[in-house]
Amino acid sequence: MDLKEVFAINLRQIRTSSGLTQEELAERAGLSARYIGSIERADVSASVTVLGRIADALGVEPQMLVRLNR
């Protein structure tokens, strides 16, 4: 599994467990909901800047979004 897929899985899990929609997360992070959806589908590779913005919006450390959970 590549890092893009790990990020996608972790992002979706953390976002949903936080009770946020893609639209709410996008607004908090200053991104489009379409872009959040693309990240969650592993269609795009987010930059480290975007990773940081999403982590801040979720209230988690960035490494939580890219950690491989087995």
N, C-alpha and C positions, 0 to 999 in steps of 0.2 A: 504494500500500500504506500503510495507516495504522500508527501507532505500536504499536497493540495487536498487529497481525500481525507486525511486526518483532520485538517482544519475544517473541512466541510462538515464532517460528522460531529466534531466537538462543538462547533458553532451552533449547529441545529439543536444539539442536546442542551447546551447551556442556555441558549435563547428560550427554548420552550420550557425548561425548568424554571426560568425566571419569569415566565408568564408573559413574555413579550411576543408580539407579532413581528414579522419582517419589517412592516411599515414603521412600527414603533422604534425598533432598533435602528433602522435607517435614519429616522429623524434624530434620534439621540447622537448618532455617530456622524451626522452631516453627510450621509450618503444616500443614494437612491435605493428604494426597495427592490428594484430590478437587479441592481448590483449585488445586494445582499443575497437575493435568490440565486444569482449566478455563482456566488461563492459557495453557498450551501449545496449546489448541484455539482460542485467541483468543475465548473465550466471555465472558470478564470483563476488565475493565480494572483492573489492580493499582494500588494507591496507591504513592506514592514511598517510603513506609515499607516496604511489602512488597518493592518493587524492591530496596531496600537490604538487607533481610534475606536475600533470595535471592542477591544478589551476594556478601554475606559468606559465606553457606553454600557458594557455589561457589568462593570465593577469587578473584573477579574484581572489577574496578572496575564500578560500576553502568552507566557509559556503554557497556560492552561488550554489555550486554543490550538496549540501545535504538539501537545504531548500525546504520544501513542499510548492508548489505554488498552491493555490486553486482559 
